[in-house]
Amino acid sequence: MATKIQAKKVKEENGVTGSMILITFFVSALMLLLTLPNIYLDNHIYYESRSIAHLHRIKITLEEEQALIKAKLEEINYKENLLNHDIK
């Protein structure tokens, strides 16, 4: 009976086994596979929204500039009409 107890003690492994390392590796790989696409999409959305915001600011600036140019054009047309009316 003493030999059976000693045989069990020899078969018991203490510490880190190869299967534990393999399971840890697969779990880590699975976590990376699940999180990397999310990180990529978050970064892509962030940079696209920055680009959209930049283009929106440019659009607003151009619309304001267009309004100023239209106002100047109306003023020039008004002055031209006054000059043409005075000449006749």
Biotite code that builds the C-alpha atoms (Angstrom):
import biotite.structure as struc

atoms = struc.array([
    struc.Atom([0.000, 0.000, 0.000], chain_id="A", res_id=1, res_name="MET", atom_name="CA", element="C"),
    struc.Atom([2.886, 2.320, 0.675], chain_id="A", res_id=2, res_name="ALA", atom_name="CA", element="C"),
    struc.Atom([4.107, 1.875, -2.882], chain_id="A", res_id=3, res_name="THR", atom_name="CA", element="C"),
    struc.Atom([0.750, 2.982, -4.324], chain_id="A", res_id=4, res_name="LYS", atom_name="CA", element="C"),
    struc.Atom([0.877, 6.218, -2.297], chain_id="A", res_id=5, res_name="ILE", atom_name="CA", element="C"),
    struc.Atom([4.444, 6.842, -3.416], chain_id="A", res_id=6, res_name="GLN", atom_name="CA", element="C"),
    struc.Atom([3.440, 6.161, -7.053], chain_id="A", res_id=7, res_name="ALA", atom_name="CA", element="C"),
    struc.Atom([0.612, 8.700, -6.811], chain_id="A", res_id=8, res_name="LYS", atom_name="CA", element="C"),
    struc.Atom([2.972, 11.287, -5.364], chain_id="A", res_id=9, res_name="LYS", atom_name="CA", element="C"),
    struc.Atom([5.374, 10.796, -8.248], chain_id="A", res_id=10, res_name="VAL", atom_name="CA", element="C"),
    struc.Atom([2.584, 11.181, -10.812], chain_id="A", res_id=11, res_name="LYS", atom_name="CA", element="C"),
    struc.Atom([1.286, 14.435, -9.262], chain_id="A", res_id=12, res_name="GLU", atom_name="CA", element="C"),
    struc.Atom([2.785, 17.477, -10.947], chain_id="A", res_id=13, res_name="GLU", atom_name="CA", element="C"),
    struc.Atom([3.531, 20.662, -9.121], chain_id="A", res_id=14, res_name="ASN", atom_name="CA", element="C"),
    struc.Atom([3.948, 24.048, -10.792], chain_id="A", res_id=15, res_name="GLY", atom_name="CA", element="C"),
    struc.Atom([3.198, 25.076, -14.364], chain_id="A", res_id=16, res_name="VAL", atom_name="CA", element="C"),
    struc.Atom([2.473, 22.360, -16.877], chain_id="A", res_id=17, res_name="THR", atom_name="CA", element="C"),
    struc.Atom([2.609, 22.434, -20.655], chain_id="A", res_id=18, res_name="GLY", atom_name="CA", element="C"),
    struc.Atom([-1.150, 22.192, -20.935], chain_id="A", res_id=19, res_name="SER", atom_name="CA", element="C"),
    struc.Atom([-1.582, 25.198, -18.638], chain_id="A", res_id=20, res_name="MET", atom_name="CA", element="C"),
    struc.Atom([0.749, 27.239, -20.853], chain_id="A", res_id=21, res_name="ILE", atom_name="CA", element="C"),
    struc.Atom([-1.098, 26.065, -23.968], chain_id="A", res_id=22, res_name="LEU", atom_name="CA", element="C"),
    struc.Atom([-4.500, 26.982, -22.504], chain_id="A", res_id=23, res_name="ILE", atom_name="CA", element="C"),
    struc.Atom([-3.169, 30.386, -21.437], chain_id="A", res_id=24, res_name="THR", atom_name="CA", element="C"),
    struc.Atom([-1.792, 30.970, -24.937], chain_id="A", res_id=25, res_name="PHE", atom_name="CA", element="C"),
    struc.Atom([-5.098, 30.052, -26.602], chain_id="A", res_id=26, res_name="PHE", atom_name="CA", element="C"),
    struc.Atom([-7.138, 32.209, -24.226], chain_id="A", res_id=27, res_name="VAL", atom_name="CA", element="C"),
    struc.Atom([-4.794, 35.160, -24.849], chain_id="A", res_id=28, res_name="SER", atom_name="CA", element="C"),
    struc.Atom([-5.017, 34.631, -28.611], chain_id="A", res_id=29, res_name="ALA", atom_name="CA", element="C"),
    struc.Atom([-8.806, 34.465, -28.404], chain_id="A", res_id=30, res_name="LEU", atom_name="CA", element="C"),
    struc.Atom([-8.940, 37.706, -26.424], chain_id="A", res_id=31, res_name="MET", atom_name="CA", element="C"),
    struc.Atom([-6.712, 39.408, -28.997], chain_id="A", res_id=32, res_name="LEU", atom_name="CA", element="C"),
    struc.Atom([-8.873, 38.155, -31.845], chain_id="A", res_id=33, res_name="LEU", atom_name="CA", element="C"),
    struc.Atom([-11.934, 39.573, -30.131], chain_id="A", res_id=34, res_name="LEU", atom_name="CA", element="C"),
    struc.Atom([-10.471, 42.961, -29.164], chain_id="A", res_id=35, res_name="THR", atom_name="CA", element="C"),
    struc.Atom([-8.226, 43.920, -32.107], chain_id="A", res_id=36, res_name="LEU", atom_name="CA", element="C"),
    struc.Atom([-11.069, 44.462, -34.611], chain_id="A", res_id=37, res_name="PRO", atom_name="CA", element="C"),
    struc.Atom([-12.855, 46.646, -32.079], chain_id="A", res_id=38, res_name="ASN", atom_name="CA", element="C"),
    struc.Atom([-9.725, 48.725, -31.487], chain_id="A", res_id=39, res_name="ILE", atom_name="CA", element="C"),
    struc.Atom([-9.174, 49.078, -35.239], chain_id="A", res_id=40, res_name="TYR", atom_name="CA", element="C"),
    struc.Atom([-12.766, 50.167, -35.839], chain_id="A", res_id=41, res_name="LEU", atom_name="CA", element="C"),
    struc.Atom([-12.681, 52.647, -32.958], chain_id="A", res_id=42, res_name="ASP", atom_name="CA", element="C"),
    struc.Atom([-9.498, 54.241, -34.314], chain_id="A", res_id=43, res_name="ASN", atom_name="CA", element="C"),
    struc.Atom([-10.870, 54.310, -37.848], chain_id="A", res_id=44, res_name="HIS", atom_name="CA", element="C"),
    struc.Atom([-14.104, 55.961, -36.717], chain_id="A", res_id=45, res_name="ILE", atom_name="CA", element="C"),
    struc.Atom([-12.135, 58.510, -34.658], chain_id="A", res_id=46, res_name="TYR", atom_name="CA", element="C"),
    struc.Atom([-9.930, 59.566, -37.579], chain_id="A", res_id=47, res_name="TYR", atom_name="CA", element="C"),
    struc.Atom([-12.840, 59.635, -40.017], chain_id="A", res_id=48, res_name="GLU", atom_name="CA", element="C"),
    struc.Atom([-14.845, 61.862, -37.657], chain_id="A", res_id=49, res_name="SER", atom_name="CA", element="C"),
    struc.Atom([-11.840, 64.201, -37.378], chain_id="A", res_id=50, res_name="ARG", atom_name="CA", element="C"),
    struc.Atom([-11.681, 64.364, -41.162], chain_id="A", res_id=51, res_name="SER", atom_name="CA", element="C"),
    struc.Atom([-15.418, 65.038, -41.402], chain_id="A", res_id=52, res_name="ILE", atom_name="CA", element="C"),
    struc.Atom([-15.182, 67.789, -38.767], chain_id="A", res_id=53, res_name="ALA", atom_name="CA", element="C"),
    struc.Atom([-12.311, 69.404, -40.674], chain_id="A", res_id=54, res_name="HIS", atom_name="CA", element="C"),
    struc.Atom([-14.272, 69.330, -43.940], chain_id="A", res_id=55, res_name="LEU", atom_name="CA", element="C"),
    struc.Atom([-17.330, 70.726, -42.138], chain_id="A", res_id=56, res_name="HIS", atom_name="CA", element="C"),
    struc.Atom([-15.283, 73.663, -40.821], chain_id="A", res_id=57, res_name="ARG", atom_name="CA", element="C"),
    struc.Atom([-14.005, 74.327, -44.348], chain_id="A", res_id=58, res_name="ILE", atom_name="CA", element="C"),
    struc.Atom([-17.583, 74.208, -45.678], chain_id="A", res_id=59, res_name="LYS", atom_name="CA", element="C"),
    struc.Atom([-18.778, 76.714, -43.093], chain_id="A", res_id=60, res_name="ILE", atom_name="CA", element="C"),
    struc.Atom([-15.852, 79.028, -43.881], chain_id="A", res_id=61, res_name="THR", atom_name="CA", element="C"),
    struc.Atom([-16.566, 78.856, -47.616], chain_id="A", res_id=62, res_name="LEU", atom_name="CA", element="C"),
    struc.Atom([-20.265, 79.537, -47.062], chain_id="A", res_id=63, res_name="GLU", atom_name="CA", element="C"),
    struc.Atom([-19.406, 82.637, -45.006], chain_id="A", res_id=64, res_name="GLU", atom_name="CA", element="C"),
    struc.Atom([-16.967, 83.767, -47.683], chain_id="A", res_id=65, res_name="GLU", atom_name="CA", element="C"),
    struc.Atom([-19.628, 83.205, -50.339], chain_id="A", res_id=66, res_name="GLN", atom_name="CA", element="C"),
    struc.Atom([-22.080, 85.372, -48.390], chain_id="A", res_id=67, res_name="ALA", atom_name="CA", element="C"),
    struc.Atom([-19.486, 88.166, -48.145], chain_id="A", res_id=68, res_name="LEU", atom_name="CA", element="C"),
    struc.Atom([-18.736, 87.974, -51.867], chain_id="A", res_id=69, res_name="ILE", atom_name="CA", element="C"),
    struc.Atom([-22.460, 88.072, -52.694], chain_id="A", res_id=70, res_name="LYS", atom_name="CA", element="C"),
    struc.Atom([-22.861, 91.145, -50.499], chain_id="A", res_id=71, res_name="ALA", atom_name="CA", element="C"),
    struc.Atom([-19.946, 92.866, -52.248], chain_id="A", res_id=72, res_name="LYS", atom_name="CA", element="C"),
    struc.Atom([-21.342, 91.902, -55.640], chain_id="A", res_id=73, res_name="LEU", atom_name="CA", element="C"),
    struc.Atom([-24.734, 93.369, -54.748], chain_id="A", res_id=74, res_name="GLU", atom_name="CA", element="C"),
    struc.Atom([-23.021, 96.556, -53.611], chain_id="A", res_id=75, res_name="GLU", atom_name="CA", element="C"),
    struc.Atom([-21.070, 96.784, -56.873], chain_id="A", res_id=76, res_name="ILE", atom_name="CA", element="C"),
    struc.Atom([-24.227, 96.147, -58.917], chain_id="A", res_id=77, res_name="ASN", atom_name="CA", element="C"),
    struc.Atom([-26.070, 98.822, -56.942], chain_id="A", res_id=78, res_name="TYR", atom_name="CA", element="C"),
    struc.Atom([-23.295, 101.367, -57.541], chain_id="A", res_id=79, res_name="LYS", atom_name="CA", element="C"),
    struc.Atom([-23.179, 100.438, -61.229], chain_id="A", res_id=80, res_name="GLU", atom_name="CA", element="C"),
    struc.Atom([-26.944, 100.932, -61.522], chain_id="A", res_id=81, res_name="ASN", atom_name="CA", element="C"),
    struc.Atom([-26.637, 104.350, -59.846], chain_id="A", res_id=82, res_name="LEU", atom_name="CA", element="C"),
    struc.Atom([-23.852, 105.392, -62.209], chain_id="A", res_id=83, res_name="LEU", atom_name="CA", element="C"),
    struc.Atom([-25.744, 104.152, -65.273], chain_id="A", res_id=84, res_name="ASN", atom_name="CA", element="C"),
    struc.Atom([-28.877, 105.936, -64.096], chain_id="A", res_id=85, res_name="HIS", atom_name="CA", element="C"),
    struc.Atom([-26.976, 109.201, -63.554], chain_id="A", res_id=86, res_name="ASP", atom_name="CA", element="C"),
    struc.Atom([-25.380, 109.055, -66.991], chain_id="A", res_id=87, res_name="ILE", atom_name="CA", element="C"),
    struc.Atom([-28.692, 108.681, -68.812], chain_id="A", res_id=88, res_name="LYS", atom_name="CA", element="C"),
])
